[in-house]
């Protein structure tokens, strides 16, 4: 997997993180990307306030104690500029 930040693609003034996953390599899961982004954030409390998620839920998620519902993971991904795309697999 390779990951890049593209300053040309922005979401509300933030760089968008694009994760592409070649078929022949292992890739990070959405959970891993979200946890990494939370770890890099200035404060979990600030992320909670910006996204509407509870601080407790984000801390438990960041610590691997619980997962997030998909709708909440969508909000968190949007906040961090993480996109999920379907990639057509090659046959053969």
Protein Blocks (a to p, Z undefined) as FASTA:
>chain_A
ZZdddfkbcgehiacddddddfkbccddfklmmmmmmmmpmblklmmmmnopafklmmmm
mnopaccdfklmmmmmmmnopacddddddeZZ
